[in-house]
Amino acid sequence: MKMKKGRILGAIGLTAMLMLGACSKDDSGSASSDEKKYNLKMSVTVNDSSTWYKAAEKLANDMKEETDGRINIEVFPNEQLSGGDQGKGVELLAKGQTDLSLHSTIIYSILDDRFGVASAPFLFSEHAEADKVFSGKGGEMIGEILNEKGVELLGFGENGFRQVTNSKHEIKSPADMKGMKIRIPGINMYTDLYRALGADPATMAFSEVFTSLQQGTIHGQENPIDVIHSSKLNEVQDYLTQWNYSYDPLVLGINKKLFDSMSKEDQELFKKLGKEAAAFQIELAREKESKQIEELKAAGMQFYVPTEAEMEEFKAAVQPLYEKYKDIWGEDLLKAFQDQ
């Protein structure tokens, strides 16, 4: 009887040790971190009918499904989390006050001028060239700069190639732009660029652009096709030069401190689903652009595609800008974007 009691006590002791060991394993890492729940906020600059929002929605839905609701992402369109201020939007992400976002590298230039290299003038003539750079060394180096700023890159989306519109005449050469007042984003590189082309660049909130064009305060503006179409700028602009002068990539990013605190499994899941969401956005954006071009033409907007000789003239006019920004961007970074 005593021996039996001793065996029972021994078995209880062994069970307790095993349970303690199991608890210790949970406390030390993977089991507990795998069960960690997240309620995250994601910021998108544009509205909920945009390809940006659809990509963010895909990421949120896929993440919810893959984790059975353990990781929940709430998407906020129209820059709601930053009061409509895109610059503040990227700052909130870097500081961790927002968890994820989709922002253009043009806006990231506010944090660091080096991001401007992604939209350098006449760097890419077509999508395939941009895709090659962003999936290679160039994209990798932008990812490293994002890390420095507190953001982990999950994937590159696309706002598209930027085109120029105006209400005066077709733009076929820098001479056609002389003295033309054109609205640009408030980035130094674009100011220098349009001055080099002979234009008179003006910065203003995009919400003021339609009225300013209508009243003749400005003669033209530049943006990707999607913005031109959705803002109905064809109603106040007659001419569009399709010159693909500046590429506008999007960063699907997550706050780095948050990302680093996650389990390896969750990090890998974010990387996988983020890359898929970004690729989905690019596919949607390119399909949409083709239809929008046809609709703008049907509405009476006159498109002009410069000849090779004309493109060379534009490129020659902005060459001094490369000399000025080479040191700002860094030679290695610029080389990674020029080697296609």
Secondary structure, 3 states (H helix, E strand, C coil): CHHHHHHHHHHHHHHHHHHHHHHHHHHHCHHHHHCCCEEEEEEECCCCCCHHHHHHHHHHHHHHHHCCCCEEEEEECCCHHHCCCHHHHHHHHHHCCCCEEEEEHHHHCCCCHHHHHHHCCCCCCCHHHHHHHHCCHHHHHHHHHHHHCCEEEEEEEEEEEEEEEECCCCCCCHHHHCCCEEEECCCHHHHHHHHHCCCEEEECCHHHHHHHHHHCCCCEEEEEHHHHHHCCHHHCCCEEEEEEEEEEEEEEEEEHHHHHHCCHHHHHHHHHHHHHHHHHHHHHHHHHHHHHHHHHHHCCCEEECCCHHHHHHHHHHHHHHHHHHHHHHCHHHHHHHHCC
